[in-house]
Amino acid sequence: MRALQWDGIDKLSVNTVPDPRLINSQDAIVRVRRTTTCGSDLHLLGGYIPFMRAGDVLGHEFLGEVVEVGSDVRLHAVGDRVVVSSFIACGRCWFCRQELYSSCDNGNTNPALTETMWGAAPGGCFGYSHALGGNAGSHAEYIRVPFADVGAFRVPDGVSDERALFASDAAPTGWMGADLGGVRPGDVVAVWGAGGVGQMAARASMLLGAERVIVIDRFADRLQATARHVGCETLDYSATSVSAELEEATAGRGVDVAIEAVGMEAHGRGISGAYDQVKHQLRLQTDRPTALREAIYNTRKGGTVFVLGVFALAVNKFPLGAVVNKGLTVRGAQMHGQRYIPMLLERMERGELVTEHLATHVMPLEEGPRGYAMFKEKQDGCLRAVFTP
C-alpha cells in the first residue's frame, strides 16, 4: 500500500509499505477514506518530539471503512463506515473505567520512554512517535485499529465524510477543553489559537452556555473562518493588547476559563517571544509556553486554565506564582476521544457542530508532502490539508 512517511526533520515522502495485518483478535483493518493533518503533527515534522524513526507513517485523525475484523470484534462488521479515536484505549483498565481513555494502561505498547520522562505512560496514539507506541499512522491506504470495539465508532448515514472526519480528534479535543475546563452558562471564555482544535473548543464553549467566547490568533484567514463558522468573537493579538481587550471584556476581572490550543511552538512578540524562540532552538527548553503564560495572566482569580496544546517536557519561566496566588486550577490532558465521539456524532447529525470548513485543502495522498508544506507555512489559507488515499 502507499503511505506518507517521515524521513527526517522536515522531510516527508510517499512510498510503498507493507499492508497492515490483524495482530490481535480485537483488531480491525480499516481502509482510510479521509485523513487530515493536525497541528501536533508539525512538532513531529520539525523534530521537536525526539522519538521518531525514519520510515514512520504519520497521521492520527481519520475516517474509513472496515475491511477485516478480528475474531473478538463484536460491534463492527466489514463495510461499516467508522471514525476512529486518535488515542488507543483498551476500555477495561482502571483509567478507561474512569473515562480517562488517553491514560489507558494498555494502549501504549512501548511505555518505558514516557514512564522515564513523565513518571507514567499515557495511552497509545496512531502515528505519533515511538514514545506513544510506535503505531503506524493514518496517512496510508489501510490502517490497523487495535481495540476496535472501543476506539472505532460507526458514522450515522446523515453525516458526511468531511464532517465526521474531525470527530476523530479535533472536535473531541476541543470539547474536552471546554468540558474539563469547567465552562458553565454565563462564563467568559478565551481560547488561544484559531486552528481546528481552537475553533472546536470555542464552539463547545458556546454549546455549553458560555456568554462570551473570544478566540485569539494572528492569522486573518483563521480569525475570519472562526467568526464565520463558529460565530464567536475574535482577537488579533498582533494588532492589539490581549490583556487590555480581555480586561475590557470582563470589567477588569479576567476570563473565567482560558483554553490554550497552541502548544509547544507558540509564537510570541517582543523580548519574551525572542527569549522563548532562542532557548527552544538551542534546545535549552523543549517547549515555548508563550500562549500558556498569557492565558495564566489573563484568567480571573479562582478561574481555570486548560492546556490542550501538545507539550513535550519542560518550559522556562512558568508563572507558578500567578497560579498559586490567584488560586487558579490548571488542567491538561491528551484527548479522551472515546468519552466524547458518540455525542459529537449526534450533534453533527443535528447540525449543531459543523466541521467541514476545516478541510480547506483536499488532495490525494500522493500530494502529502505538498499538503504538509502548505499546512506548516499556512499558505493559501490552509487550515487543514486532508488526504484521500
C-alpha positions as CSV (number, residue, x, y, z in Angstrom):
1,M,0.0,0.0,0.0
2,R,1.0,3.7,-0.3
3,A,1.8,5.7,2.8
4,L,3.2,9.1,3.8
5,Q,6.5,8.5,5.8
6,W,8.7,10.7,8.0
7,D,12.2,10.6,6.6
8,G,13.8,13.1,9.0
9,I,13.4,16.7,10.1
10,D,11.2,18.5,7.6
11,K,11.5,15.5,5.2
12,L,8.4,13.5,4.0
13,S,7.8,11.1,1.1
14,V,5.1,8.8,-0.1
15,N,6.2,5.3,-0.6
16,T,5.0,1.7,-0.8
17,V,5.0,-0.1,2.6
18,P,3.6,-3.5,3.7
19,D,-0.1,-3.8,4.2
20,P,-1.2,-3.9,7.8
21,R,-2.5,-7.2,9.2
22,L,-4.5,-8.4,12.1
23,I,-2.2,-9.0,15.1
24,N,-4.7,-9.4,17.9
25,S,-8.3,-10.8,18.0
26,Q,-9.7,-7.3,18.9
27,D,-8.1,-5.6,15.9
28,A,-9.8,-4.3,12.7
29,I,-8.3,-3.3,9.4
30,V,-9.8,0.0,8.1
31,R,-9.5,1.3,4.5
32,V,-8.8,5.0,5.0
33,R,-11.2,7.3,3.2
34,R,-10.1,10.7,4.7
35,T,-7.1,11.6,6.9
36,T,-6.0,15.1,7.9
37,T,-3.0,16.9,9.1
38,C,-3.1,18.3,12.7
39,G,-1.0,21.0,14.3
40,S,0.6,18.5,16.7
41,D,2.0,16.6,13.6
42,L,4.1,19.7,12.9
43,H,6.0,19.0,16.2
44,L,7.0,15.6,14.7
45,L,7.9,17.1,11.4
46,G,10.2,19.7,13.0
47,G,12.0,17.2,15.2
48,Y,10.6,18.5,18.5
49,I,9.3,15.1,19.5
50,P,12.6,13.1,19.6
51,F,11.3,9.6,19.3
52,M,10.6,9.3,15.6
53,R,12.4,6.8,13.3
54,A,12.9,7.2,9.6
55,G,10.1,5.4,7.8
56,D,7.4,6.0,10.4
57,V,4.0,6.6,8.9
58,L,2.3,9.8,10.1
59,G,-1.3,10.7,10.8
60,H,-3.7,10.2,13.7
61,E,-7.0,11.8,12.6
62,F,-9.0,9.7,10.1
63,L,-12.2,8.0,8.9
64,G,-12.6,4.9,6.8
65,E,-14.3,1.6,6.0
66,V,-13.9,-1.6,7.9
67,V,-12.4,-4.3,5.6
68,E,-11.4,-7.0,8.1
69,V,-12.1,-7.8,11.8
70,G,-10.6,-10.0,14.4
71,S,-12.5,-12.9,15.9
72,D,-13.3,-11.0,19.1
73,V,-14.7,-7.8,17.4
74,R,-18.4,-7.7,18.2
75,L,-19.5,-4.1,17.3
76,H,-18.2,-3.8,13.8
77,A,-18.5,-5.7,10.5
78,V,-16.9,-5.4,7.1
79,G,-18.4,-2.5,5.3
80,D,-19.0,-0.3,8.3
81,R,-18.1,3.4,7.9
82,V,-16.2,4.4,11.1
83,V,-14.4,7.3,12.6
84,V,-11.6,6.3,14.9
85,S,-10.3,8.0,18.1
86,S,-6.7,9.1,17.7
87,F,-5.8,7.7,21.1
88,I,-5.8,3.9,21.6
89,A,-7.5,2.5,24.7
90,C,-8.5,-0.9,25.9
91,G,-11.7,0.1,27.6
92,R,-11.2,-2.2,30.6
93,C,-8.3,-0.8,32.7
94,W,-8.9,1.4,35.8
95,F,-8.2,4.6,33.7
96,C,-10.6,3.6,31.0
97,R,-13.3,2.9,33.5
98,Q,-12.9,6.5,34.8
99,E,-13.3,7.6,31.1
100,L,-9.6,8.8,31.1
101,Y,-9.0,7.0,27.9
102,S,-5.8,8.7,26.8
103,S,-4.3,7.5,30.1
104,C,-5.1,3.8,29.3
105,D,-2.6,1.3,30.8
106,N,-2.8,-1.0,27.8
107,G,-2.9,1.3,24.7
108,N,0.8,2.1,24.7
109,T,2.9,-1.0,23.9
110,N,6.2,1.0,24.5
111,P,5.7,2.7,27.9
112,A,9.3,2.8,29.1
113,L,10.2,6.2,27.4
114,T,7.3,8.1,28.9
115,E,7.5,6.5,32.2
116,T,11.0,7.8,32.4
117,M,10.1,11.3,31.2
118,W,6.7,11.8,33.0
119,G,6.5,9.2,35.7
120,A,3.8,7.3,33.9
121,A,2.9,6.3,30.4
122,P,-0.2,7.7,28.5
123,G,-2.1,5.5,26.2
124,G,-1.0,4.9,22.6
125,C,-1.6,7.1,19.6
126,F,-1.7,6.5,15.9
127,G,1.3,7.8,14.0
128,Y,2.8,9.8,16.9
129,S,6.3,8.5,17.6
130,H,7.6,5.5,19.5
131,A,7.0,7.2,22.8
132,L,3.3,6.7,22.2
133,G,3.6,3.1,21.0
134,G,5.1,3.4,17.5
135,N,1.8,2.7,15.9
136,A,1.6,3.1,12.1
137,G,-0.4,6.3,11.2
138,S,-3.4,7.0,9.1
139,H,-1.7,8.8,6.2
140,A,-2.0,5.5,4.3
141,E,-4.4,3.4,2.3
142,Y,-5.1,1.0,5.2
143,I,-4.5,1.0,9.0
144,R,-4.7,-1.5,11.8
145,V,-7.0,-0.4,14.6
146,P,-6.4,-2.1,18.0
147,F,-9.3,-2.5,20.4
148,A,-11.7,-1.7,17.5
149,D,-14.8,-2.1,19.6
150,V,-13.6,0.6,21.9
151,G,-12.0,3.1,19.6
152,A,-14.0,2.9,16.4
153,F,-17.4,4.4,16.0
154,R,-20.0,3.9,13.3
155,V,-20.8,7.2,11.5
156,P,-24.5,8.0,11.1
157,D,-25.8,7.9,7.5
158,G,-26.7,11.6,7.6
159,V,-23.1,12.8,8.5
160,S,-20.7,13.3,5.6
161,D,-17.2,12.0,5.5
162,E,-16.0,15.6,5.5
163,R,-17.8,16.4,8.7
164,A,-17.3,13.1,10.5
165,L,-13.5,13.2,9.9
166,F,-13.0,15.8,12.6
167,A,-14.8,13.7,15.2
168,S,-11.6,11.6,15.2
169,D,-9.5,14.2,17.1
170,A,-10.1,18.0,16.6
171,A,-13.7,18.1,17.8
172,P,-13.3,15.8,20.9
173,T,-10.1,17.6,21.8
174,G,-11.8,20.9,21.7
175,W,-14.8,19.7,23.5
176,M,-12.7,18.2,26.2
177,G,-11.0,21.5,26.8
178,A,-14.4,23.2,27.4
179,D,-15.8,20.3,29.4
180,L,-12.9,19.6,31.7
181,G,-12.1,23.3,31.9
182,G,-15.5,23.6,33.6
183,V,-17.2,26.0,31.2
184,R,-20.6,27.0,32.6
185,P,-23.5,29.1,31.5
186,G,-22.7,32.8,31.7
187,D,-18.9,32.3,31.6
188,V,-16.5,34.4,29.6
189,V,-14.1,32.1,27.8
190,A,-10.8,32.9,25.9
191,V,-9.3,30.4,23.5
192,W,-5.7,30.9,22.4
193,G,-5.3,29.5,18.8
194,A,-7.8,29.6,15.9
195,G,-6.8,26.3,14.4
196,G,-9.1,23.4,14.1
197,V,-8.9,22.5,17.8
198,G,-9.2,26.1,19.0
199,Q,-12.3,26.6,16.9
200,M,-13.8,23.4,18.2
201,A,-13.1,24.4,21.8
202,A,-14.8,27.7,21.1
203,R,-17.9,26.0,19.6
204,A,-18.0,23.6,22.5
205,S,-17.9,26.5,25.0
206,M,-20.8,28.2,23.2
207,L,-22.9,25.0,23.3
208,L,-22.1,24.6,27.0
209,G,-23.6,28.0,27.6
210,A,-20.7,30.5,27.8
211,E,-21.9,34.1,27.5
212,R,-18.9,35.3,25.6
213,V,-16.2,33.3,23.7
214,I,-13.1,35.1,22.4
215,V,-10.6,33.3,20.1
216,I,-7.1,34.8,19.9
217,D,-4.7,34.4,17.0
218,R,-2.8,36.5,14.4
219,F,-3.8,34.9,11.1
220,A,-6.6,36.9,9.5
221,D,-8.0,33.9,7.5
222,R,-8.2,31.8,10.6
223,L,-9.9,34.5,12.6
224,Q,-12.3,35.2,9.7
225,A,-13.2,31.4,9.5
226,T,-13.7,31.3,13.2
227,A,-16.1,34.3,13.1
228,R,-18.0,32.9,10.1
229,H,-18.3,29.2,11.0
230,V,-18.1,29.2,14.8
231,G,-19.9,32.5,15.4
232,C,-17.8,33.8,18.3
233,E,-15.7,36.9,18.9
234,T,-12.1,37.1,17.7
235,L,-9.0,39.0,18.6
236,D,-5.8,39.6,16.6
237,Y,-3.0,39.7,19.1
238,S,-0.6,41.2,16.6
239,A,-2.8,44.3,16.4
240,T,-3.9,45.0,19.9
241,S,-3.2,44.2,23.6
242,V,-4.7,40.9,24.6
243,S,-4.7,41.9,28.3
244,A,-6.3,45.2,27.7
245,E,-9.0,43.7,25.5
246,L,-9.8,40.9,28.0
247,E,-9.9,43.3,30.9
248,E,-12.4,45.4,29.0
249,A,-14.5,42.3,28.2
250,T,-14.6,41.2,31.8
251,A,-14.8,44.5,33.7
252,G,-11.2,44.0,34.8
253,R,-11.9,40.6,36.4
254,G,-10.2,38.3,33.9
255,V,-11.8,35.4,31.9
256,D,-13.5,32.6,33.8
257,V,-11.9,29.8,31.6
258,A,-8.8,30.1,29.4
259,I,-8.2,27.3,26.9
260,E,-4.7,27.0,25.4
261,A,-4.9,25.4,22.0
262,V,-1.4,26.3,20.6
263,G,1.2,24.1,22.2
264,M,4.9,23.8,22.3
265,E,5.7,26.0,19.3
266,A,3.8,29.1,20.3
267,H,4.7,32.3,18.6
268,G,5.5,35.4,20.8
269,R,6.3,39.0,20.4
270,G,8.9,41.3,22.0
271,I,11.6,40.2,24.4
272,S,9.7,37.3,25.8
273,G,9.0,35.9,22.4
274,A,12.6,36.2,21.3
275,Y,13.7,34.6,24.6
276,D,11.5,31.6,24.0
277,Q,12.4,31.2,20.4
278,V,16.2,31.2,21.1
279,K,16.0,28.9,24.1
280,H,13.8,26.5,22.1
281,Q,16.1,26.4,19.0
282,L,19.1,25.9,21.2
283,R,17.2,23.1,23.0
284,L,17.7,24.8,26.3
285,Q,14.0,24.3,26.8
286,T,11.8,21.8,25.0
287,D,8.7,23.9,24.7
288,R,7.7,27.5,24.1
289,P,5.0,28.4,26.6
290,T,4.2,31.9,25.3
291,A,0.4,31.4,24.9
292,L,0.2,29.4,28.1
293,R,1.8,32.2,30.1
294,E,-0.6,34.8,28.6
295,A,-3.6,32.5,29.4
296,I,-2.5,32.3,33.1
297,Y,-2.0,36.0,33.4
298,N,-5.4,36.8,31.9
299,T,-7.5,34.3,33.9
300,R,-9.5,35.7,36.8
301,K,-8.7,34.7,40.4
302,G,-10.2,31.3,41.0
303,G,-10.5,30.6,37.3
304,T,-9.4,27.6,35.2
305,V,-6.7,27.2,32.6
306,F,-7.0,24.1,30.4
307,V,-4.0,23.1,28.3
308,L,-5.0,21.4,25.0
309,G,-1.8,22.1,23.1
310,V,0.9,19.4,23.0
311,F,3.9,19.9,25.3
312,A,6.8,17.5,25.5
313,L,8.8,18.1,28.6
314,A,9.9,21.3,30.2
315,V,9.4,25.1,29.9
316,N,11.2,28.1,31.4
317,K,9.7,30.9,33.4
318,F,6.4,29.2,34.1
319,P,4.4,31.7,36.2
320,L,3.8,29.4,39.2
321,G,3.4,32.4,41.5
322,A,0.4,33.6,39.4
323,V,-1.1,30.1,39.6
324,V,-0.8,29.9,43.4
325,N,-1.6,33.5,44.4
326,K,-4.6,33.8,42.0
327,G,-5.9,30.4,43.1
328,L,-6.0,29.0,39.6
329,T,-6.9,25.5,38.5
330,V,-4.6,24.3,35.7
331,R,-5.5,21.2,33.9
332,G,-4.4,19.4,30.8
333,A,-4.9,16.1,29.0
334,Q,-4.4,14.2,25.9
335,M,-7.7,13.6,24.1
336,H,-10.2,11.2,25.7
337,G,-11.9,10.6,22.4
338,Q,-14.0,7.6,23.4
339,R,-15.7,9.7,26.0
340,Y,-17.0,12.3,23.5
341,I,-17.1,10.9,20.0
342,P,-20.6,9.3,20.1
343,M,-22.2,12.5,21.5
344,L,-20.3,14.6,18.9
345,L,-21.5,12.5,16.0
346,E,-25.1,13.0,17.3
347,R,-24.5,16.8,17.4
348,M,-23.0,16.7,13.9
349,E,-26.1,14.8,12.6
350,R,-28.3,17.5,14.2
351,G,-26.3,20.3,12.6
352,E,-25.1,21.7,15.9
353,L,-21.5,21.1,15.2
354,V,-20.2,21.9,11.7
355,T,-16.6,21.0,10.9
356,E,-16.2,20.5,7.2
357,H,-14.9,24.1,6.7
358,L,-11.7,23.0,8.4
359,A,-10.8,20.9,5.3
360,T,-9.6,23.9,3.3
361,H,-7.3,21.8,1.0
362,V,-8.3,18.3,0.0
363,M,-5.8,16.3,-2.1
364,P,-4.7,12.8,-3.0
365,L,-2.3,11.1,-0.5
366,E,0.4,11.2,-3.2
367,E,0.5,15.0,-2.7
368,G,1.0,14.6,1.1
369,P,4.4,16.4,1.2
370,R,3.0,19.4,-0.6
371,G,0.0,19.4,1.7
372,Y,2.2,19.4,4.8
373,A,4.3,22.2,3.4
374,M,1.1,24.3,2.8
375,F,-0.2,23.5,6.3
376,K,3.1,24.3,8.0
377,E,3.6,27.6,6.2
378,K,-0.1,28.4,6.3
379,Q,-0.1,29.0,2.5
380,D,-3.2,29.9,0.6
381,G,-5.2,30.0,3.9
382,C,-4.6,26.3,4.6
383,L,-6.4,25.5,7.9
384,R,-6.1,21.7,7.4
385,A,-4.8,19.6,4.5
386,V,-7.0,16.5,4.0
387,F,-5.7,13.4,2.1
388,T,-7.8,10.9,0.2
389,P,-5.8,7.7,-0.1
